[in-house]
Amino acid sequence: MSPLERVRTELARYEHLLLEFAAEPAERGEVSLIIRLKTDVPGAHVYVAPLHERDLDHPQFPWMFQKYLYDCLHDYLCEMFTRNPQQLNAGKESQ
């Protein structure tokens, strides 16, 4: 089974109410994990995360992949904040 097929097989085990998952070939035999919203939202981007060969060959791939997927979901959702306290103008009122 190719690395791409392996990731796609693993992704088939996951279903989400808001998100779609895909895998596409990337450079040097790597695979890109793609996460996107099922419904378009203005300003929302598609999240692309690389899976390196060492990750794809991991002896505990299903568990490693689940942790990686969940970490990516966390990052993706956090990137969608339009305002947060860490912004430089956090102390200023919106006009």
C-alpha positions in Angstrom: 0.0 0.0 0.0 1.4 3.4 -0.9 1.8 6.2 1.7 -1.1 8.1 0.0 -3.4 5.0 0.1 -2.4 4.4 3.7 -3.4 8.0 4.8 -6.6 7.8 2.8 -7.5 4.5 4.3 -6.9 6.0 7.8 -8.9 9.1 7.0 -11.9 6.9 5.9 -12.2 6.0 9.6 -13.1 9.7 10.5 -16.2 11.7 9.8 -16.9 15.2 11.2 -20.1 17.3 11.1 -18.3 20.5 10.0 -15.1 19.4 8.3 -13.9 17.3 5.3 -10.6 15.5 5.2 -8.5 14.5 2.2 -5.0 13.4 1.4 -3.0 14.5 -1.7 0.5 13.6 -2.9 3.2 16.1 -2.0 6.9 16.4 -2.7 9.4 13.6 -2.2 6.9 10.9 -1.4 5.3 12.9 1.4 1.5 13.2 1.7 -0.4 16.4 2.5 -3.3 16.2 4.9 -6.1 18.5 3.8 -8.8 19.9 6.1 -11.5 22.1 4.9 -14.9 23.3 6.0 -17.9 21.4 4.4 -19.7 24.8 4.0 -17.8 27.8 2.7 -17.3 30.6 5.3 -15.9 33.9 4.1 -12.3 34.3 5.3 -11.8 30.6 6.2 -8.9 28.9 4.5 -8.1 25.3 3.7 -5.6 23.8 6.1 -2.7 21.8 4.6 -0.4 19.8 6.8 2.5 17.6 5.6 3.0 14.0 6.7 6.6 13.1 6.4 8.0 9.7 5.4 9.1 9.0 9.0 5.5 9.6 10.2 4.1 7.4 7.5 6.5 4.6 8.5 5.8 4.9 12.2 5.0 1.4 13.7 2.0 2.9 15.6 0.8 4.8 12.5 -3.0 4.8 13.4 -2.3 6.3 16.9 0.3 8.7 15.6 -2.0 9.8 12.8 -4.9 10.4 15.2 -2.8 12.6 17.4 -1.5 14.5 14.4 -5.0 15.0 13.0 -6.3 16.3 16.4 -3.3 18.6 16.7 -4.0 19.9 13.2 -7.7 20.4 14.0 -6.8 22.5 17.1 -4.4 24.6 15.0 -6.9 25.1 12.2 -9.7 26.2 14.5 -7.4 28.5 16.4 -6.2 30.1 13.2 -9.8 31.1 12.5 -10.0 33.6 15.4 -10.7 37.0 14.0 -9.7 38.6 17.2 -8.0 37.4 20.4 -6.2 38.9 23.4 -2.7 38.2 21.9 -3.2 40.7 19.1 -1.1 43.9 19.3 -4.2 46.1 19.5 -6.0 43.8 22.1 -6.3 46.6 24.6 -7.9 49.0 22.2 -11.6 49.1 21.6 -12.9 48.2 18.1 -14.2 51.2 16.2 
